[in-house]
């Protein structure tokens, strides 16, 4: 019986058509299909983590993993901050842990594993910068559950910088 704490990989092993069921439930899964199907990522993320990333009730994902098919969820638009938070004023980005995801995407890979490794290797006061071709809203949601606050800024077309700091 799946719970919110089960890894995505274990849930997937228990229900082979789970990704198809997730996609039928929430079209946001189309954006995550490639990254979530990676065995190393699937082994590190729980259903609770995935629920946060796609902004869906964890109970629904657990129900899907257990063979149910809840009502489809609305797909939410991913966006940056409307206002720059005050903590960003005068922040020194020198020495921040930086992950440039654009080259990773361009090479046909998903950067989540690299980002999570950078987060896990960062010190307790380190800032983390993620340069991305889009606003990384799901990543922001995920890292918020791990104690980070963030600010996403669109620097140019297809160029976002997301700054994370321990809350």
N, C-alpha and C positions, 0 to 999 in steps of 0.2 A: 504494500500500500504506500503510495507516494505521499510525501509531506513537503512543506515549504523548504525544508532543509536538505532534501535529497539533491544530489548533483544532477545536472541536466543529462549527463552521460548515463547515469543509472536509470533515470526516468525513461530515456530514449531506448535503452536496452529492454526495458519492461514493455514499452509500447512502440513498436517499430514505425507506425504511421503518425507518431506524435507531432512531427514538424508540419505535416499536412493538416492535422487537426488544429495546430496553433495558427497556421495561416488562414484557415477557414474562420477561426475565431477573431483574429485581429490582423489586418493587412500589413501592419507595421512589421510583422515577422518576415515579410518579403525582404525588407531592408537588412535583416539580421540573419537570413538563411545561411549565407556562406560562413559568417563568423561563428554562429552557434553550432554549426555542424562540424567544426574543427574539434577533433577528439581532445586535444589538450585544454582548450577553453571549456568545452563541455564538462570536462572532469573537474574544473575549478569553480564554475558557476553553479549556484543552486537555483531551484525554481523561484525562490524568493528574489534572488539577484535579477533573474530574467524578467520577473514581473515588474520590478522597479524600472528596468531599462525600457520596457515597452509600455510602461504606465498603465498596467492592467492589474486588477485584483489578483493577488496570489492564489486566492481560493479557486479562481477560475482555472488557472494553470494547473493547480493540483488536481482539480476535477478532470481536466483533459488528460493529464498523465494517468489518472485512474480509470480512463475509459469513457468518461462522460463528454457531452458536447454542449457547453453552456451557450447562451445567446451570444451572437457576435458582438464584439466591442467596437466602439467608434475609434477611428484612427485619429490620433492627435497630431497636430502640426508641430514640428520641432523648430524651436526659435532661440534666439539669443536674448540677452537682457534688454529690457526696455530702458533701464537707467544703469549707468555704471555705479557699482556699489562704492560707498565711501572708503572702504578698506583698500581699494585700488589706487586711490590718490597718493602719489608720492612713493608707491611701492618700488622697491629695487629688484629688478629681475636678474641682476648679475648673479651668476652662480645657480640659477634655477635649473632644476632637472628638466631638460627639454626633449620632447619626443616629436619629431617631424613625421607626421603620418602620410603626407602627400606622396613622398617617394615609395612608401610601403604600398599604398593603394595602387600607384602607377605600375608597380612590379607585379600586380595581380594578387597581392596578399592582404590579409586583414591585420590591422595593427593592435587589436585589443590585447593580445598576449604580450606584446612589447610594452604597451602602456601599463598593464598590470604589473609587469616585472619592474618597471621604473617606479611605480608607486610603492611596491613592496621593498624596493631598495633605497627609497628616499628616507632621509632623516626626519625626526619628529617636527622639525621647524622648516623643512625644505619646501619651497614653492615648486610646483610642477606646471610646466607649460606644454600644452598640446597644440601643435600647429596642424590644422586639418582643412580639407576642402569643403567642409560643411560644418554647421553647428553641431557639436557632439552632445546633444541633449541626453541621449541614453547613458552616455558615459558620466555625465554630470549627475544624473539621478543615482547611478550605481555608486559613484565615489561619495556622494552625500551620505549614503547609508554607511560608509566606512569612515565618516568623520571629517570630510572635506567640504568646504564651501568653494564656490567657483564664480567666475565671471567669463562670459563668452563675448568676444568682440569680432565683428566682421571687418577685417582690414582691407579687403579688396574682394572682387568677385571670385568665388571659390577659394577664399583664403580666410580662415577663421583662426583666432588664437583664443584658447581657453586657459585661464590661469586658475590653478587649484591651490588652496592653502588649507592647512589643518584648521578646523573650526575651534 
